[in-house]
Amino acid sequence: MKNQSSLVFAGEVGSEAVLGLSPRARLAFSALGVVALGLAALLPALAIGYWLVGSQLVAHGAGMQMAAIATALLHLLPLSWGLLRLRVCLARFAAGRPFAAEGIAGLRDFALGTGLSALAKPLAGMLFTLALSWNGGPKQLAIEISSDVMVLALFAGVVASLAWAMEKAALLAEENSQFV
């Protein structure tokens, strides 16, 4: 059966439903997967490059550079892992299998990585501030919870909720297919 968005359900009874996607939709999902993969690699690489050569901390020595890199990676690595898992989800979508277990798990893991990144960002900033004040004068702690961190945490929660709903829908579809 074809509808206006050109999605076609195919497959056998009791098997996983396959959506017949237009070439444009397949290309869009594939392109998003490539972007997710690129960002997963690029974000940590740019942070490391910035703290090694582009920052004024070069004058403060290697120890401060390593502290800066470690605190940057504290919130970037969970996000990068989530983006890698998102790529699995998008690949399943591009294959026309949005309710495949591995695709749903990829979406859930993307939400988890994004949420961990949102929670780790204020902690990373606090640790970086402490590292900056470590060698001279009184120690300082500063925590910043900005609107972008709150929106990122909300986004992660919404995506996790959608993944949960998709997982339940896939289980119901599988259960219903056994009755036919």
Residue pairs with C-beta under 8 A, 6 or more apart in sequence:
1 8
1 9
2 8
6 20
6 21
6 22
6 25
7 19
7 20
7 21
8 19
8 20
9 17
9 18
9 19
9 20
10 17
10 18
10 19
10 20
11 17
11 18
13 177
13 180
14 177
14 178
14 180
15 177
16 97
16 99
16 100
17 97
17 99
17 173
18 95
18 96
18 97
19 96
19 97
19 98
20 96
21 29
21 94
21 96
25 94
26 94
26 96
29 90
29 91
29 93
29 94
30 90
30 91
30 94
32 90
33 86
33 87
33 90
33 91
33 94
36 83
36 84
36 86
36 87
36 90
37 83
37 84
37 87
39 80
39 83
40 80
40 81
40 83
40 84
40 87
41 80
43 76
43 79
43 80
44 72
44 73
44 76
44 77
44 80
47 69
47 72
47 73
47 76
48 69
48 72
48 73
50 72
51 57
51 65
51 68
51 69
51 72
52 58
52 65
52 69
55 65
55 68
57 64
57 65
57 68
58 65
64 131
64 132
67 127
67 128
67 131
68 128
68 131
71 124
71 125
71 127
71 128
71 131
72 124
74 120
74 123
74 124
74 127
75 117
75 118
75 120
75 121
75 123
75 124
76 117
78 112
78 113
78 114
78 116
78 117
78 120
79 113
79 114
79 116
79 117
80 113
81 109
81 113
82 109
82 110
82 111
82 112
82 113
82 114
82 116
82 117
83 110
83 113
85 105
85 106
85 107
85 109
85 110
85 113
86 106
86 107
86 109
86 110
87 106
88 102
88 103
88 105
88 106
89 103
89 104
89 106
89 107
89 110
90 106
91 103
92 98
92 100
92 102
92 103
92 106
93 103
97 103
98 166
99 166
99 169
99 170
99 173
100 170
101 170
104 163
104 166
104 167
104 170
107 159
107 162
107 163
107 166
108 160
108 163
108 164
108 167
110 159
111 156
111 157
111 159
111 160
111 163
112 156
112 160
114 152
114 155
114 156
114 159
115 153
115 156
115 157
115 160
117 152
118 149
118 150
118 152
118 153
118 156
119 153
121 149
121 152
122 143
122 144
122 145
122 149
123 143
125 142
125 143
125 144
126 141
126 142
126 143
129 140
129 141
129 142
130 139
130 140
130 141
132 140
133 139
133 140
